[in-house]
Amino acid sequence: MISFTYDALSNRVVFGIGSRRSVREEVERLGATRVLLIADPHDHERSNEIADYLGDRCVALFSDVAQHVPVEKAALVRALADDVGADVTVTFGGGSATGFGKAIGLSHHLPQICIPTTYAGSEQTPIWGMTSGQDKQTGRDLAALPKVVLYDPELTLALPVAIAGPSGVNALAHAIEGLYSPGANPISSVVAFESIRVLVNHLPQLVERPSDMDERSSVLYGAYLAGAVLAVTGTALHHKICHVLGGLYGLDHGQMNAVILPYALHFNAPAIPAIYERLNDVLEGDAAGKVYDLVATLGAPQDLASIGFPDDGVDVAAPLIVKAAAGNVRPIDEEQARDLLRSAVSGQRPS
């Protein structure tokens, strides 16, 4: 007998080439007049373009954005929102820019319009994260859920293959984990498998033909679906590990996802036999190994050592992972966490 709980989350999505140009119209739909624009610091030309579209509604630009949303920088953007009397935020960039908008949503309850330029997926979720020192705190609050998302595939053309690959694996991780995370349900699983199918088919094509707009659109669509899955299911071991390592060592989130996903999936496989079998069918082989091979095809990192994980990191991170991953579909102890990290450090193919 089927039994499940499904909490559908509501936001507005505008998907298509040129959708970024409607940002002022979306601000007006919300009844807002004073926009705080939050943008990645390395994309001045295109963030200025968004400011131009907003016109006199843009009252301030904040570009001191950093990965993992350090609490001291979150305090700066919150103070700026107060100073300029912002009544809406527009975030332009990857998951880090979105995260700063969420920080304001939590403290000021301002609506957020997202214009993502990567495949982060966080623009679809009420999940927030902030770091203080080496500690990364995460939570779930509807105040952090963006109200509007403008998906414009043209914006991803500036995303180099070296970044697009890991970012796409991040999206794939959302969809795969959504199959066995705490909030998994039959509805979200349908969306998850569609996302997985789209991403594994189109990510390699994007790497081969990075200027192909059809491939860019397909991968962005798959990432959107994955984000929608993450929004209702939550995360499991894979993302818990990435949050711990990101907080400890400031490792690049996309690269961590590319490295960790095959090993986390391999660890969880014994606890999810039916799901794993379906994944094997979709991926046409052992799922964990096939994800590892996909990462190699994309040219993304395949070992923690190459992205800055320190020699003593295994023993430091293992107990924190055990604590963070409480409730994972398969419980993990410290020795198992060490084994997983050692495999990820060496980059050996899971089998």
Protein Blocks (a to p, Z undefined) as FASTA:
>chain_A
ZZdddddddddddedehklmmmmmmmmmnopabdcddddfklmmlmmmmmmmnmmmlgbd
cfbbcehiiaklmmmmmmmmmmnopabdcdeddfklmmmmmmmmmmnopacddddfbfno
mmmpcbdcddehjaccddddfklpcfbdcddfklmmmpcfklmmmmmmmmmmmmmmmmmg
mklcfklmmmmmmmmmmmmmmmmmmmmmmmlmklmmmmmmmmmmmmmmmmmnopafklmm
mmmmmmmnopafklmmmmmmmmmmmmmmmmmmmlmmmmmmmnopafklmmmmmmmmnopa
fbfklnopafklmmmmmmmmmmmmgoiabdcdfklmmmmmmmmmnopacZZ
